[in-house]
Amino acid sequence: MSQSDAPPKGSTRTLLRFLAIGVVAAGVIYLALWSLSALTGASPFGFGPSQAPILAVYGDPGSNKLVVDVGTCRQDPQVTASESATEIRLSSNEKRVDDGLDCGDSASVVLKEPLGNRAVIDEATDQLLEVRPAG
């Protein structure tokens, strides 16, 4: 290889510096997104749970009140109900926060009509929820 074919002196170092800066910047962005996900509960890369799960539902057939346990930790969860003649669909607008603590919060939902024998469904998972007697 003649001197005219060789890359200019220092260009390899410059390229390596830019590559190193790019790798460090990508790592910083990655860590920042994961830190943000810990605060919001939302996965920055589109996988993993983001909505806090409904853990339990308590109510009585003659009552128009449900108590809903939500998988948040030290928050004030809001749960909404969409009602029809045959079912009640519950949804929580809370984001799951995984701070290493195993705890949940409760929210009350006032129904337009008494629970009766309507099915209670978790809107996020489309799963039938067992309604335990209020205590």
PyMOL commands that place a pseudoatom at each C-alpha (Angstrom):
pseudoatom trace, name=CA, resn=MET, resi=1, chain=A, elem=C, hetatm=0, pos=[0.000, 0.000, 0.000]
pseudoatom trace, name=CA, resn=SER, resi=2, chain=A, elem=C, hetatm=0, pos=[1.500, 3.295, -1.014]
pseudoatom trace, name=CA, resn=GLN, resi=3, chain=A, elem=C, hetatm=0, pos=[1.275, 6.396, 1.093]
pseudoatom trace, name=CA, resn=SER, resi=4, chain=A, elem=C, hetatm=0, pos=[-1.307, 7.884, -1.273]
pseudoatom trace, name=CA, resn=ASP, resi=5, chain=A, elem=C, hetatm=0, pos=[-3.650, 4.891, -0.691]
pseudoatom trace, name=CA, resn=ALA, resi=6, chain=A, elem=C, hetatm=0, pos=[-3.417, 5.044, 3.112]
pseudoatom trace, name=CA, resn=PRO, resi=7, chain=A, elem=C, hetatm=0, pos=[-6.117, 6.946, 4.991]
pseudoatom trace, name=CA, resn=PRO, resi=8, chain=A, elem=C, hetatm=0, pos=[-4.995, 10.323, 6.248]
pseudoatom trace, name=CA, resn=LYS, resi=9, chain=A, elem=C, hetatm=0, pos=[-3.232, 10.099, 9.574]
pseudoatom trace, name=CA, resn=GLY, resi=10, chain=A, elem=C, hetatm=0, pos=[-5.645, 10.684, 12.443]
pseudoatom trace, name=CA, resn=SER, resi=11, chain=A, elem=C, hetatm=0, pos=[-8.821, 9.831, 10.484]
pseudoatom trace, name=CA, resn=THR, resi=12, chain=A, elem=C, hetatm=0, pos=[-9.017, 6.379, 12.101]
pseudoatom trace, name=CA, resn=ARG, resi=13, chain=A, elem=C, hetatm=0, pos=[-8.751, 7.950, 15.543]
pseudoatom trace, name=CA, resn=THR, resi=14, chain=A, elem=C, hetatm=0, pos=[-11.417, 10.492, 14.647]
pseudoatom trace, name=CA, resn=LEU, resi=15, chain=A, elem=C, hetatm=0, pos=[-13.718, 7.729, 13.429]
pseudoatom trace, name=CA, resn=LEU, resi=16, chain=A, elem=C, hetatm=0, pos=[-13.168, 5.724, 16.614]
pseudoatom trace, name=CA, resn=ARG, resi=17, chain=A, elem=C, hetatm=0, pos=[-13.889, 8.799, 18.737]
pseudoatom trace, name=CA, resn=PHE, resi=18, chain=A, elem=C, hetatm=0, pos=[-17.182, 9.423, 16.932]
pseudoatom trace, name=CA, resn=LEU, resi=19, chain=A, elem=C, hetatm=0, pos=[-18.100, 5.764, 17.308]
pseudoatom trace, name=CA, resn=ALA, resi=20, chain=A, elem=C, hetatm=0, pos=[-17.335, 5.837, 21.041]
pseudoatom trace, name=CA, resn=ILE, resi=21, chain=A, elem=C, hetatm=0, pos=[-19.362, 9.029, 21.501]
pseudoatom trace, name=CA, resn=GLY, resi=22, chain=A, elem=C, hetatm=0, pos=[-22.277, 7.438, 19.615]
pseudoatom trace, name=CA, resn=VAL, resi=23, chain=A, elem=C, hetatm=0, pos=[-22.203, 4.300, 21.769]
pseudoatom trace, name=CA, resn=VAL, resi=24, chain=A, elem=C, hetatm=0, pos=[-22.081, 6.339, 24.988]
pseudoatom trace, name=CA, resn=ALA, resi=25, chain=A, elem=C, hetatm=0, pos=[-24.931, 8.591, 23.789]
pseudoatom trace, name=CA, resn=ALA, resi=26, chain=A, elem=C, hetatm=0, pos=[-27.074, 5.568, 22.893]
pseudoatom trace, name=CA, resn=GLY, resi=27, chain=A, elem=C, hetatm=0, pos=[-26.429, 4.088, 26.338]
pseudoatom trace, name=CA, resn=VAL, resi=28, chain=A, elem=C, hetatm=0, pos=[-27.392, 7.330, 28.075]
pseudoatom trace, name=CA, resn=ILE, resi=29, chain=A, elem=C, hetatm=0, pos=[-30.629, 7.560, 26.061]
pseudoatom trace, name=CA, resn=TYR, resi=30, chain=A, elem=C, hetatm=0, pos=[-31.445, 3.920, 26.811]
pseudoatom trace, name=CA, resn=LEU, resi=31, chain=A, elem=C, hetatm=0, pos=[-30.935, 4.432, 30.560]
pseudoatom trace, name=CA, resn=ALA, resi=32, chain=A, elem=C, hetatm=0, pos=[-32.980, 7.644, 30.516]
pseudoatom trace, name=CA, resn=LEU, resi=33, chain=A, elem=C, hetatm=0, pos=[-35.909, 5.871, 28.843]
pseudoatom trace, name=CA, resn=TRP, resi=34, chain=A, elem=C, hetatm=0, pos=[-35.838, 3.028, 31.362]
pseudoatom trace, name=CA, resn=SER, resi=35, chain=A, elem=C, hetatm=0, pos=[-35.669, 5.511, 34.247]
pseudoatom trace, name=CA, resn=LEU, resi=36, chain=A, elem=C, hetatm=0, pos=[-38.669, 7.333, 32.825]
pseudoatom trace, name=CA, resn=SER, resi=37, chain=A, elem=C, hetatm=0, pos=[-40.539, 4.043, 32.528]
pseudoatom trace, name=CA, resn=ALA, resi=38, chain=A, elem=C, hetatm=0, pos=[-40.014, 3.435, 36.253]
pseudoatom trace, name=CA, resn=LEU, resi=39, chain=A, elem=C, hetatm=0, pos=[-41.759, 6.732, 36.986]
pseudoatom trace, name=CA, resn=THR, resi=40, chain=A, elem=C, hetatm=0, pos=[-44.637, 6.378, 34.536]
pseudoatom trace, name=CA, resn=GLY, resi=41, chain=A, elem=C, hetatm=0, pos=[-45.048, 2.611, 34.472]
pseudoatom trace, name=CA, resn=ALA, resi=42, chain=A, elem=C, hetatm=0, pos=[-45.082, 2.652, 30.680]
pseudoatom trace, name=CA, resn=SER, resi=43, chain=A, elem=C, hetatm=0, pos=[-42.592, 0.557, 28.817]
pseudoatom trace, name=CA, resn=PRO, resi=44, chain=A, elem=C, hetatm=0, pos=[-40.487, 2.768, 26.526]
pseudoatom trace, name=CA, resn=PHE, resi=45, chain=A, elem=C, hetatm=0, pos=[-40.039, -0.032, 24.011]
pseudoatom trace, name=CA, resn=GLY, resi=46, chain=A, elem=C, hetatm=0, pos=[-43.650, -1.169, 23.655]
pseudoatom trace, name=CA, resn=PHE, resi=47, chain=A, elem=C, hetatm=0, pos=[-43.598, -4.349, 25.715]
pseudoatom trace, name=CA, resn=GLY, resi=48, chain=A, elem=C, hetatm=0, pos=[-44.419, -5.224, 29.281]
pseudoatom trace, name=CA, resn=PRO, resi=49, chain=A, elem=C, hetatm=0, pos=[-47.381, -4.189, 31.359]
pseudoatom trace, name=CA, resn=SER, resi=50, chain=A, elem=C, hetatm=0, pos=[-48.212, -0.533, 31.581]
pseudoatom trace, name=CA, resn=GLN, resi=51, chain=A, elem=C, hetatm=0, pos=[-51.691, -0.487, 33.069]
pseudoatom trace, name=CA, resn=ALA, resi=52, chain=A, elem=C, hetatm=0, pos=[-52.066, -1.346, 36.735]
pseudoatom trace, name=CA, resn=PRO, resi=53, chain=A, elem=C, hetatm=0, pos=[-53.986, -4.619, 37.068]
pseudoatom trace, name=CA, resn=ILE, resi=54, chain=A, elem=C, hetatm=0, pos=[-57.321, -4.979, 38.817]
pseudoatom trace, name=CA, resn=LEU, resi=55, chain=A, elem=C, hetatm=0, pos=[-56.566, -7.350, 41.687]
pseudoatom trace, name=CA, resn=ALA, resi=56, chain=A, elem=C, hetatm=0, pos=[-59.968, -7.872, 43.310]
pseudoatom trace, name=CA, resn=VAL, resi=57, chain=A, elem=C, hetatm=0, pos=[-63.555, -6.612, 43.250]
pseudoatom trace, name=CA, resn=TYR, resi=58, chain=A, elem=C, hetatm=0, pos=[-65.923, -6.490, 46.235]
pseudoatom trace, name=CA, resn=GLY, resi=59, chain=A, elem=C, hetatm=0, pos=[-69.651, -5.832, 46.107]
pseudoatom trace, name=CA, resn=ASP, resi=60, chain=A, elem=C, hetatm=0, pos=[-73.128, -7.160, 46.831]
pseudoatom trace, name=CA, resn=PRO, resi=61, chain=A, elem=C, hetatm=0, pos=[-75.887, -7.910, 44.288]
pseudoatom trace, name=CA, resn=GLY, resi=62, chain=A, elem=C, hetatm=0, pos=[-78.281, -5.399, 45.877]
pseudoatom trace, name=CA, resn=SER, resi=63, chain=A, elem=C, hetatm=0, pos=[-75.713, -2.602, 46.059]
pseudoatom trace, name=CA, resn=ASN, resi=64, chain=A, elem=C, hetatm=0, pos=[-74.674, -0.063, 43.458]
pseudoatom trace, name=CA, resn=LYS, resi=65, chain=A, elem=C, hetatm=0, pos=[-71.171, 0.275, 44.929]
pseudoatom trace, name=CA, resn=LEU, resi=66, chain=A, elem=C, hetatm=0, pos=[-68.077, -1.749, 44.044]
pseudoatom trace, name=CA, resn=VAL, resi=67, chain=A, elem=C, hetatm=0, pos=[-64.728, -1.570, 45.808]
pseudoatom trace, name=CA, resn=VAL, resi=68, chain=A, elem=C, hetatm=0, pos=[-61.893, -2.328, 43.402]
pseudoatom trace, name=CA, resn=ASP, resi=69, chain=A, elem=C, hetatm=0, pos=[-58.341, -3.212, 44.444]
pseudoatom trace, name=CA, resn=VAL, resi=70, chain=A, elem=C, hetatm=0, pos=[-55.821, -1.958, 41.884]
pseudoatom trace, name=CA, resn=GLY, resi=71, chain=A, elem=C, hetatm=0, pos=[-52.158, -2.957, 41.603]
pseudoatom trace, name=CA, resn=THR, resi=72, chain=A, elem=C, hetatm=0, pos=[-50.726, 0.463, 42.259]
pseudoatom trace, name=CA, resn=CYS, resi=73, chain=A, elem=C, hetatm=0, pos=[-48.649, 1.362, 45.253]
pseudoatom trace, name=CA, resn=ARG, resi=74, chain=A, elem=C, hetatm=0, pos=[-49.408, 4.397, 47.381]
pseudoatom trace, name=CA, resn=GLN, resi=75, chain=A, elem=C, hetatm=0, pos=[-51.417, 6.090, 44.657]
pseudoatom trace, name=CA, resn=ASP, resi=76, chain=A, elem=C, hetatm=0, pos=[-55.016, 7.261, 44.405]
pseudoatom trace, name=CA, resn=PRO, resi=77, chain=A, elem=C, hetatm=0, pos=[-56.339, 5.033, 41.608]
pseudoatom trace, name=CA, resn=GLN, resi=78, chain=A, elem=C, hetatm=0, pos=[-59.312, 6.051, 39.491]
pseudoatom trace, name=CA, resn=VAL, resi=79, chain=A, elem=C, hetatm=0, pos=[-61.525, 3.247, 38.232]
pseudoatom trace, name=CA, resn=THR, resi=80, chain=A, elem=C, hetatm=0, pos=[-64.369, 3.754, 35.779]
pseudoatom trace, name=CA, resn=ALA, resi=81, chain=A, elem=C, hetatm=0, pos=[-67.270, 1.459, 34.923]
pseudoatom trace, name=CA, resn=SER, resi=82, chain=A, elem=C, hetatm=0, pos=[-69.083, 1.040, 31.616]
pseudoatom trace, name=CA, resn=GLU, resi=83, chain=A, elem=C, hetatm=0, pos=[-72.431, -0.613, 32.279]
pseudoatom trace, name=CA, resn=SER, resi=84, chain=A, elem=C, hetatm=0, pos=[-74.871, -2.595, 30.189]
pseudoatom trace, name=CA, resn=ALA, resi=85, chain=A, elem=C, hetatm=0, pos=[-77.807, -4.783, 31.177]
pseudoatom trace, name=CA, resn=THR, resi=86, chain=A, elem=C, hetatm=0, pos=[-75.579, -7.885, 31.268]
pseudoatom trace, name=CA, resn=GLU, resi=87, chain=A, elem=C, hetatm=0, pos=[-72.107, -6.700, 32.242]
pseudoatom trace, name=CA, resn=ILE, resi=88, chain=A, elem=C, hetatm=0, pos=[-69.964, -4.082, 33.918]
pseudoatom trace, name=CA, resn=ARG, resi=89, chain=A, elem=C, hetatm=0, pos=[-66.581, -3.327, 32.374]
pseudoatom trace, name=CA, resn=LEU, resi=90, chain=A, elem=C, hetatm=0, pos=[-64.019, -1.854, 34.761]
pseudoatom trace, name=CA, resn=SER, resi=91, chain=A, elem=C, hetatm=0, pos=[-60.944, 0.053, 33.716]
pseudoatom trace, name=CA, resn=SER, resi=92, chain=A, elem=C, hetatm=0, pos=[-58.208, 1.810, 35.627]
pseudoatom trace, name=CA, resn=ASN, resi=93, chain=A, elem=C, hetatm=0, pos=[-56.387, 4.744, 34.129]
pseudoatom trace, name=CA, resn=GLU, resi=94, chain=A, elem=C, hetatm=0, pos=[-53.489, 4.208, 36.499]
pseudoatom trace, name=CA, resn=LYS, resi=95, chain=A, elem=C, hetatm=0, pos=[-50.080, 3.160, 35.303]
pseudoatom trace, name=CA, resn=ARG, resi=96, chain=A, elem=C, hetatm=0, pos=[-48.283, 0.324, 36.975]
pseudoatom trace, name=CA, resn=VAL, resi=97, chain=A, elem=C, hetatm=0, pos=[-45.332, 1.490, 39.021]
pseudoatom trace, name=CA, resn=ASP, resi=98, chain=A, elem=C, hetatm=0, pos=[-42.889, -1.271, 39.829]
pseudoatom trace, name=CA, resn=ASP, resi=99, chain=A, elem=C, hetatm=0, pos=[-40.959, 0.135, 42.751]
pseudoatom trace, name=CA, resn=GLY, resi=100, chain=A, elem=C, hetatm=0, pos=[-40.272, -3.243, 44.328]
pseudoatom trace, name=CA, resn=LEU, resi=101, chain=A, elem=C, hetatm=0, pos=[-43.098, -2.950, 46.831]
pseudoatom trace, name=CA, resn=ASP, resi=102, chain=A, elem=C, hetatm=0, pos=[-45.923, -5.453, 46.967]
pseudoatom trace, name=CA, resn=CYS, resi=103, chain=A, elem=C, hetatm=0, pos=[-48.976, -3.348, 47.678]
pseudoatom trace, name=CA, resn=GLY, resi=104, chain=A, elem=C, hetatm=0, pos=[-52.254, -2.213, 46.188]
pseudoatom trace, name=CA, resn=ASP, resi=105, chain=A, elem=C, hetatm=0, pos=[-54.774, 0.574, 46.520]
pseudoatom trace, name=CA, resn=SER, resi=106, chain=A, elem=C, hetatm=0, pos=[-58.577, 0.588, 46.544]
pseudoatom trace, name=CA, resn=ALA, resi=107, chain=A, elem=C, hetatm=0, pos=[-61.056, 2.694, 44.624]
pseudoatom trace, name=CA, resn=SER, resi=108, chain=A, elem=C, hetatm=0, pos=[-64.834, 2.874, 44.904]
pseudoatom trace, name=CA, resn=VAL, resi=109, chain=A, elem=C, hetatm=0, pos=[-67.078, 2.788, 41.859]
pseudoatom trace, name=CA, resn=VAL, resi=110, chain=A, elem=C, hetatm=0, pos=[-70.717, 3.883, 42.030]
pseudoatom trace, name=CA, resn=LEU, resi=111, chain=A, elem=C, hetatm=0, pos=[-72.891, 2.038, 39.530]
pseudoatom trace, name=CA, resn=LYS, resi=112, chain=A, elem=C, hetatm=0, pos=[-76.008, 3.475, 37.872]
pseudoatom trace, name=CA, resn=GLU, resi=113, chain=A, elem=C, hetatm=0, pos=[-77.935, 0.339, 38.817]
pseudoatom trace, name=CA, resn=PRO, resi=114, chain=A, elem=C, hetatm=0, pos=[-77.304, -2.318, 41.496]
pseudoatom trace, name=CA, resn=LEU, resi=115, chain=A, elem=C, hetatm=0, pos=[-74.792, -5.033, 40.586]
pseudoatom trace, name=CA, resn=GLY, resi=116, chain=A, elem=C, hetatm=0, pos=[-77.437, -7.763, 40.397]
pseudoatom trace, name=CA, resn=ASN, resi=117, chain=A, elem=C, hetatm=0, pos=[-76.176, -10.801, 38.497]
pseudoatom trace, name=CA, resn=ARG, resi=118, chain=A, elem=C, hetatm=0, pos=[-74.193, -8.854, 35.892]
pseudoatom trace, name=CA, resn=ALA, resi=119, chain=A, elem=C, hetatm=0, pos=[-70.745, -10.070, 34.908]
pseudoatom trace, name=CA, resn=VAL, resi=120, chain=A, elem=C, hetatm=0, pos=[-67.816, -7.839, 35.866]
pseudoatom trace, name=CA, resn=ILE, resi=121, chain=A, elem=C, hetatm=0, pos=[-65.080, -7.667, 33.236]
pseudoatom trace, name=CA, resn=ASP, resi=122, chain=A, elem=C, hetatm=0, pos=[-61.564, -6.186, 33.335]
pseudoatom trace, name=CA, resn=GLU, resi=123, chain=A, elem=C, hetatm=0, pos=[-61.547, -3.898, 30.288]
pseudoatom trace, name=CA, resn=ALA, resi=124, chain=A, elem=C, hetatm=0, pos=[-57.753, -4.158, 29.848]
pseudoatom trace, name=CA, resn=THR, resi=125, chain=A, elem=C, hetatm=0, pos=[-57.595, -7.961, 29.789]
pseudoatom trace, name=CA, resn=ASP, resi=126, chain=A, elem=C, hetatm=0, pos=[-61.187, -8.829, 28.830]
pseudoatom trace, name=CA, resn=GLN, resi=127, chain=A, elem=C, hetatm=0, pos=[-61.165, -11.296, 31.748]
pseudoatom trace, name=CA, resn=LEU, resi=128, chain=A, elem=C, hetatm=0, pos=[-64.166, -12.081, 33.926]
pseudoatom trace, name=CA, resn=LEU, resi=129, chain=A, elem=C, hetatm=0, pos=[-63.570, -10.847, 37.475]
pseudoatom trace, name=CA, resn=GLU, resi=130, chain=A, elem=C, hetatm=0, pos=[-64.883, -12.620, 40.545]
pseudoatom trace, name=CA, resn=VAL, resi=131, chain=A, elem=C, hetatm=0, pos=[-66.937, -10.274, 42.732]
pseudoatom trace, name=CA, resn=ARG, resi=132, chain=A, elem=C, hetatm=0, pos=[-66.332, -11.130, 46.364]
pseudoatom trace, name=CA, resn=PRO, resi=133, chain=A, elem=C, hetatm=0, pos=[-68.844, -10.211, 49.065]
pseudoatom trace, name=CA, resn=ALA, resi=134, chain=A, elem=C, hetatm=0, pos=[-68.287, -6.746, 50.490]
pseudoatom trace, name=CA, resn=GLY, resi=135, chain=A, elem=C, hetatm=0, pos=[-67.052, -6.957, 54.003]
for i in range(1, 135): cmd.bond("trace and resi %d" % i, "trace and resi %d" % (i + 1))
show_as sticks, trace
zoom trace
